[in-house]
């Protein structure tokens, strides 16, 4: 165990009592727990995302429901469920938990995370959500196969009985036929609760400027990555994401109606709004003159409430309102150095999770994580992944 981990445990009582005092006994939410996570050597990228997901209530509830099911073979989801269950069943209201089992499983399953180097929080979020979805889909397939085999077993039993009856002369040759072979239907992969929570749909619209024909192609997403600009807002970033682009010269669009390349206009719209909208701010950019990635510490304001305006005409719930529930913050000047922390909203107040440290903060303090108005490469604490939850 590292010196930092030992210090974390030694300071746990002090930090915990301070947090309980800041919240107040009367204001402390019933059946809620605020636990920091021990850092096992540059695992802040993991801790920050886990805290954000824990306070996305629909995600937490489904993970805990998974834990309540019959015992399963260990995988990343079972380890995540064990961690969430451990937090929710603690006798104390606040404290620190070592996510050792989850980290060990993560490093075992993916070589990218099997080291003590700083990793990208967005890459980890993407990997985790897709892995959990894959596990759930695979279990659905296995359950379907098991049901089919069970049904075949029943049918074979009936067939054996009928065959015996026929041999004994108690069943005529024109008796009812029994089919013992069943074929599973070739269905597309069913969505999981991960998709129910995070999946939205983009529609890529292209309009031929010659014949005015509009073609569209849908694409599902679990999070949206948007470019950032200096002194803007997340609303501006989303509008820029859906700006109309003209395709001309060597980039002309091949129109199926015109049977030739034509100038066209292209834009991306949101067709299906997710329950929880995860927005990734693309703060790391490769600089040719430096031959490396550097951080764009641009000031990008993210509101506590958000409504999307870049939706398609056939989108459902166009006026859906979102509330900010969590922000993964990158602290530092580059992708391979620095630190990750998380701020979350819980029962009306805001908390900051910095590995094993948990503190209550004012909502005004969120402005400190918008970014800087000056040099793009300076150290900064800036919002990196935003989680907005729908009110519906």
C-alpha positions, 0 to 999 in steps of 0.5 A: 500500500502506498504512502498516499493510501495510508494517509487517505485512511488516516485522514478518513475520519477527519474528512468524514466528520467535516463533511457530515458537519458541512451538510448537517444532520437534519439535511443529510439525505436518508439512505444516501452515502458519500464515499471517496475512492482510494487511488491505486496509482493514477486511477483518478481517471477511473474514480472520477467516472465511477463517481459521476455514474454513481450519481446518475440515479438510473444507472446506479439503480440498474447496477444495484438491481443487477447485483440483486440477481443470482450469482454470476461469473465475475466480470467488470459489471459484477465488480462494478455492482459489488462496488456500488452495493458496498457503498450503499450498504455502509453503516457510516454515511461518509468515508472512503472505499478502496475499489481494488476488485474493480481496478484489478478486473479492469487491468485484467480485461484491458491492456490499455489500463493495465499500468500505472500511467494516467489514462483518459477519462473519456476513453474509460467511460466509453469502454465501461459503458460498451463493456457493460452493454456487451455483458448484458447482451451476451447474457440475454443471448445465453438466456434465450438459448437456454430457454430454447433448449428447455423448450426442446427438451419438453417437446422431445419428452412429449415426442417420446411419449407419443412414440411409445403410445404409437408402438403400443397401438394406442395412437393411430398413424394420423395422430398429431405431429410433434415438431421437435426442432426449433430455430431461434429467430434471427433478431437484431441485438436487443438494447440493454438498460445502458442503451435505455439510459445513455443512447441517443440517435443522430441523423446526418442530413444531406441536401443536394443543391441541384435536385433538392433531394434530402437523404438522411442516415441515422447513427446511435451514440452513447455520448457526444463529443463536441469541439470547444472554442474560447469564451463560449458555452456548451450551447454554442458548442452544440449548435456548432456541432450541427452547423450546415457544411457545404460540400463542393469542389473535390468534396462534392456529394454523389447524388443517387437521384442526379447520378452524378457528383453535386454540390450539397449541404450537410448537417448533423441533428439529434433525432432521439434524445437520451435519458442522460446526455453525456457530453465530451468536450474535446479539450486535447488537440494535436499541435503540429509545431509541438508534435504532441497533444496539448490541452485547450483550457478554453473557458466554456460555460456549462449551465445547470439547465440545458435544452437542446435546439439542434434537433431534427424535425421528427425528434420526439420531446423537442422541449425536453429539459436537462439538469446537470448532475455530474461533471468530470473535471480535468486538472492540468495542462495535457492528456498524459499528465494532470489529475481528474476530479468530479463534481456531482449534484445530490439532493439539491447540493453539490459535492466535490470528489477528489479520489478519497476526499469528499467536500461540499461546495457551493453551486457558484464554485462550479464556475471555477471549472469553466476554464481559462480566458487566456493561454490555451496550454496553462494548467487549468481545472476545466470541465471535460465530461458533462452529464445532463439528466432529463427531467422526464 
